[in-house]
Amino acid sequence: MVAGLAHAADLTVRVVDRAGQPVQDAVVTFSPEGGAPGPIRFEWAYRVSQQDTAFHPYVLIVPVGAEVAFPNLDRVRHHVYSFSPGNRFELRLYGRDESRAFRFTTAGVAAIGCNIHDQMSAYILVVDTPFAAKTNASGEVLLRGAAGAGELRVWHPALRAPGNRVARAYTAPAAGAARESFSIDLRATAAGPR
């Protein structure tokens, strides 16, 4: 696996809306044919905190099987839940400096809410590929080590498409740097916390 990744490409993907403006918090994934190599781990914390009556981060990517912590940093209590198929859970009322956790065992999206504060929302994308990241304020993301043929996908909570995602076949070059771009159609929504 290490030798294969040494000769794989670094893929930069830019996501813009129909007006050409960069889209932040879009999740870009590359799923190689034949599945993902080895165990999947990401460098960021598997954590969604509650602070200032908002979830942070607004979008989190975790691998299948990851346990996500939900610490409450607010002075008020929260009741965190998701009704998303395959990722349903409920963390009953808990207060400041308390934390709960849930293990996500099914690939897909978990839309997160608080039963006490309706304005709170966030999303957890549970993925079965190591080639996953979310776009920055410039609408760009770098997927290191993508190799071979597979499917390139973009997901965003406001994307106008079935399942809030679009996909296309893609073959990563054997080495070097590659660039791709997506222009997506977004629904007008209130911006989530950043």
Backbone as a printed PyTorch tensor [residue, N CA C, xyz], in Angstrom:
tensor([[[  0.8190,  -1.1840,   0.0000],
         [  0.0000,   0.0000,   0.0000],
         [  0.8680,   1.2550,   0.0000]],

        [[  1.9430,   1.2910,   0.7820],
         [  2.7980,   2.4700,   0.8550],
         [  3.4200,   2.7750,  -0.5030]],

        [[  3.8920,   1.7560,  -1.1930],
         [  4.4840,   1.9730,  -2.5100],
         [  3.4560,   2.5380,  -3.4770]],

        [[  2.2210,   2.0540,  -3.4160],
         [  1.1620,   2.5510,  -4.2880],
         [  0.8540,   4.0060,  -4.0200]],

        [[  0.8130,   4.3900,  -2.7520],
         [  0.5200,   5.7710,  -2.4180],
         [  1.6670,   6.7000,  -2.7960]],

        [[  2.9030,   6.1900,  -2.7930],
         [  4.0450,   7.0150,  -3.1660],
         [  3.9650,   7.4320,  -4.6330]],

        [[  3.2700,   6.6600,  -5.4380],
         [  3.1490,   6.9720,  -6.8620],
         [  1.7530,   7.4560,  -7.2140]],

        [[  1.0060,   7.9020,  -6.2440],
         [ -0.3470,   8.3830,  -6.4910],
         [ -0.3350,   9.8990,  -6.6310]],

        [[ -1.4570,  10.4320,  -7.0900],
         [ -1.5580,  11.8740,  -7.3290],
         [ -2.1080,  12.6050,  -6.1220]],

        [[ -1.7830,  13.8810,  -6.0550],
         [ -2.4390,  14.7870,  -5.1280],
         [ -3.4900,  15.5270,  -5.9370]],

        [[ -4.7390,  15.3630,  -5.5560],
         [ -5.8550,  15.9080,  -6.3210],
         [ -6.4380,  17.1170,  -5.6040]],

        [[ -6.4170,  18.2660,  -6.2700],
         [ -7.0640,  19.4700,  -5.7620],
         [ -8.4070,  19.6060,  -6.4580]],

        [[ -9.4630,  19.7500,  -5.6680],
         [-10.8040,  19.9200,  -6.2230],
         [-11.3420,  21.2650,  -5.7700]],

        [[-11.8770,  22.0190,  -6.7170],
         [-12.4960,  23.3170,  -6.4070],
         [-13.9870,  23.1980,  -6.6360]],

        [[-14.7670,  23.6610,  -5.6540],
         [-16.2230,  23.6140,  -5.7370],
         [-16.7450,  25.0390,  -5.7090]],

        [[-17.5340,  25.3920,  -6.7260],
         [-18.1380,  26.7230,  -6.8070],
         [-19.6350,  26.5670,  -7.0350]],

        [[-20.3730,  27.6530,  -6.7380],
         [-21.8070,  27.6370,  -7.0290],
         [-22.0290,  28.0960,  -8.4660]],

        [[-23.2890,  28.1610,  -8.8810],
         [-23.6000,  28.5220, -10.2820],
         [-23.1370,  29.9370, -10.6430]],

        [[-22.9440,  30.7950,  -9.6330],
         [-22.4550,  32.1570,  -9.8820],
         [-20.9290,  32.2250,  -9.8770]],

        [[-20.2710,  31.0630,  -9.6780],
         [-18.8160,  31.0170,  -9.6660],
         [-18.1880,  31.3420,  -8.3240]],

        [[-19.0120,  31.4650,  -7.2800],
         [-18.5090,  31.7690,  -5.9360],
         [-18.0690,  30.4870,  -5.2350]],

        [[-16.9710,  30.5160,  -4.4690],
         [-16.5070,  29.3150,  -3.7820],
         [-17.5240,  28.8180,  -2.7600]],

        [[-17.6070,  27.4930,  -2.6260],
         [-18.5200,  26.8590,  -1.6750],
         [-17.7020,  26.2630,  -0.5420]],

        [[-17.9480,  26.7490,   0.6700],
         [-17.2750,  26.2270,   1.8610],
         [-18.0870,  25.0690,   2.4390]],

        [[-17.3970,  24.1470,   3.1360],
         [-18.0170,  23.0090,   3.8280],
         [-18.6570,  21.9900,   2.8900]],

        [[-18.2440,  21.9700,   1.6320],
         [-18.6490,  20.8770,   0.7400],
         [-17.6860,  19.7150,   1.0060]],

        [[-18.2160,  18.5160,   1.0950],
         [-17.3700,  17.3430,   1.3230],
         [-17.0700,  16.6940,  -0.0110]],

        [[-15.7850,  16.5350,  -0.2960],
         [-15.3320,  15.9010,  -1.5300],
         [-14.7150,  14.5620,  -1.1610]],

        [[-15.1570,  13.5050,  -1.8560],
         [-14.5960,  12.1750,  -1.6220],
         [-14.2180,  11.5330,  -2.9460]],

        [[-13.2080,  10.6810,  -2.8870],
         [-12.8380,   9.8400,  -4.0250],
         [-12.8810,   8.4020,  -3.5310]],

        [[-13.7110,   7.5840,  -4.1880],
         [-13.8330,   6.1660,  -3.8360],
         [-13.2260,   5.3300,  -4.9500]],

        [[-12.0380,   4.7560,  -4.7120],
         [-11.3980,   3.9650,  -5.7610],
         [-12.1450,   2.6560,  -6.0020]],

        [[-12.0990,   2.1950,  -7.2580],
         [-12.6610,   0.8810,  -7.5740],
         [-11.9310,  -0.1630,  -6.7390]],

        [[-12.6560,  -1.1110,  -6.2010],
         [-12.0300,  -2.1430,  -5.3940],
         [-11.9370,  -1.7830,  -3.9260]],

        [[-12.4160,  -0.5960,  -3.5480],
         [-12.4480,  -0.2360,  -2.1310],
         [-11.2270,   0.5110,  -1.6580]],

        [[-11.2860,   0.8850,  -0.3900],
         [-10.2400,   1.7040,   0.2180],
         [ -9.0840,   0.8500,   0.7050]],

        [[ -7.8520,   1.3570,   0.5750],
         [ -6.6890,   0.6360,   1.0850],
         [ -6.5390,   0.8210,   2.5950]],

        [[ -6.4350,  -0.2760,   3.3270],
         [ -6.1210,  -0.2300,   4.7590],
         [ -7.1470,   0.4610,   5.6330]],

        [[ -6.8390,   0.5730,   6.9230],
         [ -7.7490,   1.2630,   7.8440],
         [ -7.8080,   2.7520,   7.5270]],

        [[ -8.9540,   3.3630,   7.8190],
         [ -9.1660,   4.7820,   7.5190],
         [ -9.0470,   5.5870,   8.8070]],

        [[ -8.1780,   6.5880,   8.7730],
         [ -8.0070,   7.5070,   9.8970],
         [ -7.8200,   8.9160,   9.3420]],

        [[ -8.3950,   9.8790,  10.0300],
         [ -8.2150,  11.2750,   9.6430],
         [ -7.4550,  12.0050,  10.7460]],

        [[ -6.8060,  13.1070,  10.3930],
         [ -5.9510,  13.8240,  11.3360],
         [ -6.7150,  14.7240,  12.2960]],

        [[ -7.9840,  15.0240,  12.0030],
         [ -8.7560,  15.9180,  12.8590],
         [ -9.4880,  15.1340,  13.9490]],

        [[ -9.9320,  15.8510,  14.9670],
         [-10.6420,  15.2300,  16.0900],
         [-12.0460,  14.8160,  15.6640]],

        [[-12.4960,  13.6800,  16.1700],
         [-13.8580,  13.2010,  15.9160],
         [-14.7230,  13.7560,  17.0510]],

        [[-15.1130,  15.0060,  16.8790],
         [-15.7700,  15.7240,  17.9590],
         [-16.6880,  16.8010,  17.3850]],

        [[-17.8900,  16.9150,  17.9600],
         [-18.8170,  17.9950,  17.6380],
         [-19.2100,  18.6290,  18.9650]],

        [[-18.6570,  19.8010,  19.2380],
         [-18.9450,  20.4590,  20.5130],
         [-20.1700,  21.3550,  20.3790]],

        [[-20.7520,  21.6590,  21.5230],
         [-21.8660,  22.5980,  21.5980],
         [-21.3680,  23.8120,  22.3630]],

        [[-21.3060,  24.9460,  21.6520],
         [-20.8040,  26.1750,  22.2530],
         [-21.5170,  27.3530,  21.6190]],

        [[-21.9160,  28.3220,  22.4370],
         [-22.6710,  29.4850,  21.9660],
         [-23.9580,  29.0430,  21.2620]],

        [[-24.5760,  28.0150,  21.7880],
         [-25.8160,  27.4250,  21.2670],
         [-25.6880,  27.1060,  19.7770]],

        [[-24.5600,  26.5210,  19.4180],
         [-24.3010,  26.0780,  18.0440],
         [-23.3840,  24.8640,  18.1010]],

        [[-23.4470,  24.0500,  17.0390],
         [-22.5420,  22.9110,  16.9160],
         [-21.2710,  23.3500,  16.1930]],

        [[-20.1400,  22.8280,  16.6360],
         [-18.8500,  23.1180,  15.9990],
         [-18.0770,  21.8160,  15.8570]],

        [[-17.6550,  21.4330,  14.6700],
         [-17.8380,  22.1220,  13.4010],
         [-19.2470,  21.8970,  12.8460]],

        [[-19.5840,  22.6770,  11.8390],
         [-20.8730,  22.5500,  11.1530],
         [-20.9190,  21.2530,  10.3390]],

        [[-19.7880,  20.8790,   9.7430],
         [-19.6660,  19.6300,   8.9800],
         [-18.4290,  18.8930,   9.4780]],

        [[-18.5980,  17.6110,   9.8080],
         [-17.4950,  16.7640,  10.2650],
         [-17.4770,  15.4970,   9.4190]],

        [[-16.2860,  15.0650,   9.0360],
         [-16.1120,  13.8070,   8.2980],
         [-15.4520,  12.8060,   9.2330]],

        [[-16.0150,  11.5970,   9.3090],
         [-15.4210,  10.5230,  10.1100],
         [-15.4930,   9.2220,   9.3200]],

        [[-14.5870,   8.2690,   9.6110],
         [-14.6720,   6.9720,   8.9470],
         [-15.7290,   6.0890,   9.6150]],

        [[-16.2200,   5.1130,   8.8720],
         [-17.1370,   4.1280,   9.4360],
         [-16.4830,   3.5080,  10.6730]],

        [[-17.2430,   3.3970,  11.7530],
         [-16.7380,   2.8150,  12.9920],
         [-16.1940,   3.8180,  13.9820]],

        [[-16.1230,   5.0870,  13.5970],
         [-15.5650,   6.1170,  14.4920],
         [-16.5390,   6.4520,  15.6110]],

        [[-15.9670,   6.7020,  16.7870],
         [-16.7550,   7.2090,  17.9010],
         [-16.5760,   8.7180,  17.9410]],

        [[-17.6870,   9.4360,  17.9470],
         [-17.6600,  10.9000,  17.9530],
         [-18.0830,  11.3930,  19.3250]],

        [[-17.2950,  12.2980,  19.8930],
         [-17.6100,  12.9220,  21.1810],
         [-18.4710,  14.1550,  20.9480]],

        [[-19.4040,  14.3980,  21.8560],
         [-20.2970,  15.5490,  21.7990],
         [-20.2170,  16.3170,  23.1280]],

        [[-19.1200,  17.0570,  23.3660],
         [-18.9930,  17.7950,  24.6250],
         [-19.8810,  19.0420,  24.6410]],

        [[-20.4660,  19.3120,  25.7970],
         [-21.2750,  20.5110,  25.9830],
         [-20.4160,  21.5680,  26.6740]],

        [[-20.1180,  22.6550,  25.9660],
         [-19.3200,  23.7500,  26.5090],
         [-20.1900,  24.9630,  26.8470]],

        [[-21.5020,  24.8080,  26.7040],
         [-22.4460,  25.8830,  26.9970],
         [-22.8630,  25.8700,  28.4640]],

        [[-23.4580,  26.9740,  28.8960],
         [-24.0100,  27.0590,  30.2540],
         [-25.4080,  26.4360,  30.3200]],

        [[-25.9760,  26.1050,  29.1730],
         [-27.3060,  25.4870,  29.1180],
         [-27.1720,  24.0180,  28.7520]],

        [[-28.2310,  23.2560,  28.9930],
         [-28.2050,  21.8330,  28.6730],
         [-28.6360,  21.6020,  27.2200]],

        [[-28.1560,  20.4960,  26.6620],
         [-28.4930,  20.1210,  25.2940],
         [-28.9640,  18.6700,  25.2410]],

        [[-29.7330,  18.3760,  24.2070],
         [-30.2690,  17.0340,  23.9590],
         [-30.0050,  16.7610,  22.4740]],

        [[-28.9020,  16.1020,  22.1780],
         [-28.4130,  15.9250,  20.7980],
         [-29.0150,  14.6650,  20.1960]],

        [[-29.4000,  14.7490,  18.9110],
         [-30.0220,  13.5920,  18.2650],
         [-29.7940,  13.6240,  16.7550]],

        [[-30.0570,  12.4820,  16.1320],
         [-30.1350,  12.3750,  14.6740],
         [-31.1910,  11.3340,  14.3370]],

        [[-32.0510,  11.6620,  13.3770],
         [-33.0500,  10.7190,  12.8810],
         [-32.6380,  10.1440,  11.5260]],

        [[-31.4040,  10.3720,  11.1170],
         [-30.9330,   9.9330,   9.8010],
         [-30.8710,   8.4110,   9.7270]],

        [[-31.3980,   7.8180,   8.6430],
         [-31.3740,   6.3570,   8.4990],
         [-29.9470,   5.8140,   8.6000]],

        [[-29.7790,   4.7610,   9.3900],
         [-28.4770,   4.1400,   9.5730],
         [-27.6230,   4.7990,  10.6280]],

        [[-27.9550,   6.0270,  10.9920],
         [-27.1620,   6.7740,  11.9780],
         [-28.0540,   7.4630,  13.0080]],

        [[-29.1300,   6.7780,  13.4050],
         [-30.0480,   7.3280,  14.4110],
         [-29.4270,   7.1930,  15.7960]],

        [[-29.5300,   8.2760,  16.5800],
         [-29.0850,   8.2060,  17.9700],
         [-29.7230,   9.3310,  18.7550]],

        [[-29.6310,   9.2260,  20.0680],
         [-30.1600,  10.2520,  20.9560],
         [-29.2790,  10.3190,  22.1990]],

        [[-28.7820,  11.5160,  22.4910],
         [-27.9760,  11.7680,  23.6880],
         [-28.8100,  12.6800,  24.5720]],

        [[-29.4730,  12.0680,  25.5450],
         [-30.4350,  12.8010,  26.3670],
         [-29.7890,  13.9340,  27.1410]],

        [[-30.6000,  14.8690,  27.5500],
         [-30.2210,  16.1000,  28.2240],
         [-28.9630,  15.9810,  29.0950]],

        [[-27.9730,  16.8250,  28.7960],
         [-26.7740,  16.8830,  29.6310],
         [-26.2190,  18.3010,  29.6400]],

        [[-25.4750,  18.6230,  30.7010],
         [-25.0950,  20.0100,  30.9620],
         [-23.6520,  20.3510,  30.6680]],

        [[-23.2970,  21.5530,  31.1110],
         [-21.9680,  22.1280,  30.8750],
         [-20.8580,  21.2030,  31.3700]],

        [[-19.8010,  21.1180,  30.5710],
         [-18.6150,  20.3210,  30.8750],
         [-18.8990,  18.8240,  30.9550]],

        [[-20.0530,  18.3970,  30.4520],
         [-20.3440,  16.9720,  30.3110],
         [-20.1870,  16.6160,  28.8380]],

        [[-19.9230,  15.3570,  28.5800],
         [-19.7690,  14.9000,  27.2030],
         [-20.4420,  13.5490,  27.0350]],

        [[-20.9380,  13.3080,  25.8490],
         [-21.5010,  12.0190,  25.4730],
         [-20.8210,  11.6100,  24.1640]],

        [[-20.9740,  10.3490,  23.7840],
         [-20.3500,   9.8790,  22.5350],
         [-21.2730,   8.8950,  21.8440]],

        [[-21.0590,   8.7460,  20.5370],
         [-21.8130,   7.7830,  19.7350],
         [-20.8810,   7.2240,  18.6690]],

        [[-20.9740,   5.9030,  18.4190],
         [-20.1730,   5.2440,  17.3890],
         [-21.0000,   5.1230,  16.1080]],

        [[-20.4680,   5.6320,  15.0130],
         [-21.1480,   5.6230,  13.7210],
         [-20.6910,   4.4160,  12.9100]],

        [[-21.5940,   3.4910,  12.6570],
         [-21.2390,   2.2200,  12.0100],
         [-21.7250,   2.0960,  10.5710]],

        [[-22.4410,   3.1010,  10.0680],
         [-23.0010,   3.0300,   8.7220],
         [-22.5620,   4.2280,   7.8960]],

        [[-22.0180,   3.9890,   6.7020],
         [-21.6400,   5.0940,   5.8200],
         [-22.8840,   5.8800,   5.4290]],

        [[-22.7500,   7.1920,   5.3990],
         [-23.8720,   8.0550,   5.0360],
         [-23.8210,   9.3520,   5.8110]],

        [[-24.9230,  10.0740,   5.7830],
         [-25.0130,  11.3810,   6.4220],
         [-25.8230,  11.2690,   7.7040]],

        [[-25.3560,  11.9190,   8.7440],
         [-26.1320,  12.0730,   9.9730],
         [-26.4060,  13.5610,  10.1510]],

        [[-27.6670,  13.9580,  10.0000],
         [-28.0660,  15.3410,  10.2760],
         [-28.2990,  15.4370,  11.7750]],

        [[-27.6030,  16.3690,  12.4200],
         [-27.6060,  16.4800,  13.8770],
         [-28.4450,  17.6860,  14.3010]],

        [[-29.2020,  17.5050,  15.3700],
         [-29.9860,  18.5990,  15.9200],
         [-29.9700,  18.5610,  17.4350]],

        [[-30.5550,  19.5870,  18.0240],
         [-30.7400,  19.6500,  19.4770],
         [-32.2360,  19.7460,  19.7410]],

        [[-32.7360,  18.8700,  20.5860],
         [-34.1600,  18.8160,  20.8840],
         [-34.6280,  20.0220,  21.6930]],

        [[-33.7010,  20.7750,  22.2650],
         [-34.0360,  21.9390,  23.0690],
         [-33.9120,  23.2290,  22.2590]],

        [[-32.9160,  23.2830,  21.3710],
         [-32.6220,  24.5000,  20.5990],
         [-32.7420,  24.1800,  19.1110]],

        [[-33.8980,  24.4960,  18.5430],
         [-34.1970,  24.1240,  17.1560],
         [-33.2650,  24.7480,  16.1250]],

        [[-32.6420,  25.8800,  16.4440],
         [-31.7690,  26.5330,  15.4810],
         [-30.4380,  25.8100,  15.3130]],

        [[-30.1170,  24.8870,  16.2100],
         [-28.8350,  24.1830,  16.1480],
         [-28.8880,  23.0670,  15.1140]],

        [[-27.9280,  23.0550,  14.2020],
         [-27.8350,  21.9660,  13.2260],
         [-26.3840,  21.7670,  12.8160]],

        [[-26.0780,  20.5300,  12.4560],
         [-24.7490,  20.1730,  11.9580],
         [-24.8840,  18.8710,  11.1850]],

        [[-23.8040,  18.4740,  10.5390],
         [-23.8170,  17.2620,   9.7210],
         [-22.5440,  16.4730,   9.9540]],

        [[-22.7020,  15.1650,  10.0490],
         [-21.5640,  14.2620,  10.1160],
         [-21.6400,  13.3620,   8.8950]],

        [[-20.5680,  13.3490,   8.0890],
         [-20.4850,  12.4380,   6.9610],
         [-19.6240,  11.2660,   7.3690]],

        [[-20.2180,  10.0820,   7.3480],
         [-19.5300,   8.8580,   7.7110],
         [-19.1030,   8.2120,   6.4000]],

        [[-17.7930,   8.0680,   6.1880],
         [-17.2740,   7.6520,   4.8860],
         [-16.5080,   6.3380,   4.9810]],

        [[-16.4250,   5.6510,   3.8480],
         [-15.6820,   4.3950,   3.7570],
         [-14.4950,   4.5150,   2.8100]],

        [[-13.9460,   5.7320,   2.7120],
         [-12.7620,   5.9970,   1.8990],
         [-11.8360,   6.9490,   2.6640]],

        [[-10.5170,   6.7610,   2.5490],
         [ -9.5990,   7.7000,   3.1990],
         [ -9.4440,   9.0080,   2.4260]],

        [[ -9.9600,   9.0480,   1.2060],
         [ -9.8190,  10.2290,   0.3600],
         [-11.0610,  11.1010,   0.5370]],

        [[-11.0750,  11.8780,   1.6120],
         [-12.2260,  12.7060,   1.9490],
         [-11.7550,  13.9400,   2.7030]],

        [[-12.3400,  15.0820,   2.3610],
         [-12.0420,  16.3340,   3.0650],
         [-13.1270,  17.3350,   2.7080]],

        [[-13.2100,  18.4130,   3.5070],
         [-14.2050,  19.4410,   3.1940],
         [-13.5160,  20.7010,   2.6890]],

        [[-14.2240,  21.4230,   1.8440],
         [-13.6630,  22.6070,   1.2140],
         [-13.4800,  23.7360,   2.2200]],

        [[-12.4610,  24.5430,   1.9520],
         [-12.1720,  25.7070,   2.7780],
         [-12.9450,  26.9170,   2.2460]],

        [[-12.6560,  28.0930,   2.7710],
         [-13.3540,  29.3120,   2.3600],
         [-13.1350,  29.6360,   0.8830]],

        [[-12.0670,  29.1080,   0.2860],
         [-11.7970,  29.3110,  -1.1430],
         [-12.4750,  28.2580,  -2.0110]],

        [[-13.2110,  27.3410,  -1.3710],
         [-13.9070,  26.2940,  -2.1180],
         [-12.9990,  25.1670,  -2.5670]],

        [[-11.8010,  25.0690,  -1.9800],
         [-10.8470,  24.0570,  -2.4210],
         [-10.5670,  23.0230,  -1.3510]],

        [[-10.1720,  21.8580,  -1.8250],
         [ -9.7970,  20.7580,  -0.9560],
         [ -8.6850,  19.9800,  -1.6490]],

        [[ -7.7860,  19.3970,  -0.8540],
         [ -6.6960,  18.5860,  -1.3810],
         [ -6.8670,  17.1560,  -0.8980]],

        [[ -6.9570,  16.2240,  -1.8380],
         [ -7.0140,  14.8010,  -1.5230],
         [ -5.6650,  14.1990,  -1.8880]],

        [[ -4.8950,  13.8200,  -0.8740],
         [ -3.5520,  13.2800,  -1.0990],
         [ -3.6050,  11.7770,  -1.3630]],

        [[ -2.8590,  11.3350,  -2.3590],
         [ -2.6820,   9.9110,  -2.6030],
         [ -3.7900,   9.2260,  -3.3640]],

        [[ -4.6950,   9.9780,  -3.9840],
         [ -5.7460,   9.3510,  -4.7940],
         [ -5.0910,   8.6330,  -5.9700]],

        [[ -5.5460,   7.4120,  -6.2480],
         [ -4.9130,   6.6360,  -7.3210],
         [ -5.9390,   5.7980,  -8.0630]],

        [[ -5.7670,   5.7090,  -9.3760],
         [ -6.5730,   4.8140, -10.2000],
         [ -7.9650,   5.3310, -10.5000]],

        [[ -8.7960,   4.4080, -10.9700],
         [-10.1640,   4.7390, -11.3710],
         [-11.0990,   4.6330, -10.1750]],

        [[-12.1340,   5.4520, -10.2060],
         [-13.1190,   5.4150,  -9.1370],
         [-14.1810,   6.4650,  -9.3650]],

        [[-14.7940,   6.9020,  -8.2620],
         [-15.8550,   7.8960,  -8.3430],
         [-15.5090,   9.0900,  -7.4580]],

        [[-15.6460,  10.2720,  -8.0270],
         [-15.4070,  11.5270,  -7.3230],
         [-16.7750,  12.1070,  -6.9810]],

        [[-16.9910,  12.4440,  -5.6900],
         [-18.2970,  12.9210,  -5.2360],
         [-18.1580,  14.2410,  -4.4890]],

        [[-19.2060,  15.0450,  -4.5890],
         [-19.3180,  16.2720,  -3.8000],
         [-20.6590,  16.2460,  -3.0900]],

        [[-20.6220,  16.4970,  -1.7740],
         [-21.8410,  16.5820,  -0.9550],
         [-21.8490,  17.9240,  -0.2420]],

        [[-23.0320,  18.5200,  -0.1350],
         [-23.2150,  19.7450,   0.6480],
         [-24.6610,  19.7500,   1.1280]],

        [[-24.9310,  20.2350,   2.3650],
         [-26.2980,  20.1670,   2.8730],
         [-27.3220,  20.9390,   2.0520]],

        [[-26.8900,  21.9390,   1.2700],
         [-27.8250,  22.7340,   0.4760],
         [-27.7670,  22.4040,  -1.0180]],

        [[-27.0540,  21.3470,  -1.4010],
         [-26.9000,  21.0070,  -2.8160],
         [-28.2200,  20.4880,  -3.3800]],

        [[-28.6370,  21.0440,  -4.5100],
         [-29.8740,  20.6160,  -5.1710],
         [-29.5930,  19.3750,  -6.0100]],

        [[-29.7200,  18.2150,  -5.3870],
         [-29.5150,  16.9370,  -6.0730],
         [-29.9940,  15.8410,  -5.1310]],

        [[-30.3390,  14.6740,  -5.6600],
         [-30.7450,  13.5730,  -4.7800],
         [-29.6500,  13.2640,  -3.7600]],

        [[-30.0190,  13.2060,  -2.4870],
         [-29.0530,  12.9330,  -1.4300],
         [-28.0750,  14.0560,  -1.1830]],

        [[-28.3500,  15.2410,  -1.7580],
         [-27.4660,  16.4150,  -1.6130],
         [-26.0640,  16.1460,  -2.1460]],

        [[-25.9550,  15.3130,  -3.1810],
         [-24.6220,  15.0240,  -3.7150],
         [-24.6540,  14.8390,  -5.2210]],

        [[-23.5070,  15.0770,  -5.8260],
         [-23.2860,  14.8130,  -7.2450],
         [-22.0260,  13.9610,  -7.3580]],

        [[-21.9400,  13.1830,  -8.4340],
         [-20.7890,  12.2810,  -8.6010],
         [-20.4710,  12.1300, -10.0730]],

        [[-19.2150,  11.7780, -10.3250],
         [-18.8080,  11.4400, -11.6890],
         [-17.6300,  10.4860, -11.6330]],

        [[-17.4850,   9.7120, -12.6910],
         [-16.3430,   8.8040, -12.7930],
         [-15.0750,   9.6400, -12.9130]],

        [[-14.0040,   9.1260, -12.3230],
         [-12.7350,   9.8600, -12.3520],
         [-11.5930,   8.8600, -12.2840]],

        [[-10.5330,   9.1250, -13.0470],
         [ -9.3190,   8.3210, -12.9660],
         [ -8.1700,   9.2350, -12.5670]],

        [[ -7.6170,   8.9650, -11.3860],
         [ -6.5000,   9.7640, -10.8860],
         [ -5.2290,   9.3800, -11.6280]],

        [[ -4.3870,  10.3470, -11.9910],
         [ -3.1340,  10.0150, -12.6590],
         [ -2.2160,   9.2310, -11.7230]],

        [[ -1.2620,   8.5280, -12.3000],
         [ -0.3610,   7.6770, -11.5170],
         [  0.5330,   8.4840, -10.5890]],

        [[  0.8390,   9.7290, -10.9420],
         [  1.7260,  10.5480, -10.1020],
         [  1.4910,  12.0160, -10.4070]],

        [[  2.0590,  12.8630,  -9.5450],
         [  1.9860,  14.2960,  -9.7850],
         [  0.7670,  14.9310,  -9.1550]],

        [[  0.4210,  16.0990,  -9.6740],
         [ -0.7160,  16.8550,  -9.1590],
         [ -1.8000,  16.9270, -10.2210]],

        [[ -3.0450,  16.8570,  -9.7760],
         [ -4.1800,  16.9490, -10.6870],
         [ -5.1860,  17.9360, -10.1210]],

        [[ -5.9890,  18.5200, -11.0050],
         [ -7.0290,  19.4750, -10.5870],
         [ -8.3480,  19.0910, -11.2240]],

        [[ -9.4100,  19.2290, -10.4600],
         [-10.7710,  19.0270, -10.9470],
         [-11.6260,  20.1410, -10.3750]],

        [[-12.7890,  20.3630, -10.9750],
         [-13.6980,  21.3620, -10.4260],
         [-15.1380,  20.9040, -10.5930]],

        [[-15.9790,  21.3920,  -9.7040],
         [-17.4150,  21.1370,  -9.7500],
         [-18.1280,  22.4690,  -9.6160]],

        [[-19.1730,  22.6630, -10.4160],
         [-20.0760,  23.7920, -10.2710],
         [-21.4000,  23.2000,  -9.8120]],

        [[-21.8520,  23.6020,  -8.6210],
         [-23.0450,  22.9840,  -8.0550],
         [-24.1420,  24.0140,  -7.8460]],

        [[-25.3760,  23.5460,  -7.8500],
         [-26.5560,  24.3740,  -7.6580],
         [-26.9860,  24.2480,  -6.1980]],

        [[-26.9920,  25.3590,  -5.4730],
         [-27.3380,  25.3530,  -4.0500],
         [-28.7200,  25.9460,  -3.8110]],

        [[-29.4500,  25.3410,  -2.8500],
         [-30.6960,  25.9280,  -2.3790],
         [-30.3690,  27.1280,  -1.5020]],

        [[-31.2270,  28.1280,  -1.5050],
         [-31.0580,  29.2680,  -0.6120],
         [-31.4620,  28.8190,   0.7910]],

        [[-30.5310,  28.8710,   1.7360],
         [-30.8080,  28.4800,   3.1200],
         [-30.1090,  29.4580,   4.0330]],

        [[-30.5370,  29.4430,   5.2740],
         [-29.8080,  30.2220,   6.2750],
         [-28.4580,  29.5590,   6.4690]],

        [[-27.4100,  30.3330,   6.5240],
         [-26.0670,  29.7820,   6.6770],
         [-25.9350,  29.1120,   8.0390]],

        [[-25.3030,  27.9570,   8.0570],
         [-25.0340,  27.2570,   9.3080],
         [-23.8620,  27.8840,  10.0220]],

        [[-23.6690,  27.5490,  11.2780],
         [-22.5240,  28.0750,  12.0010],
         [-21.2230,  27.6120,  11.3760]],

        [[-20.2130,  28.4120,  11.4500],
         [-18.9210,  28.0440,  10.8540],
         [-17.8740,  27.9040,  11.9120]]])
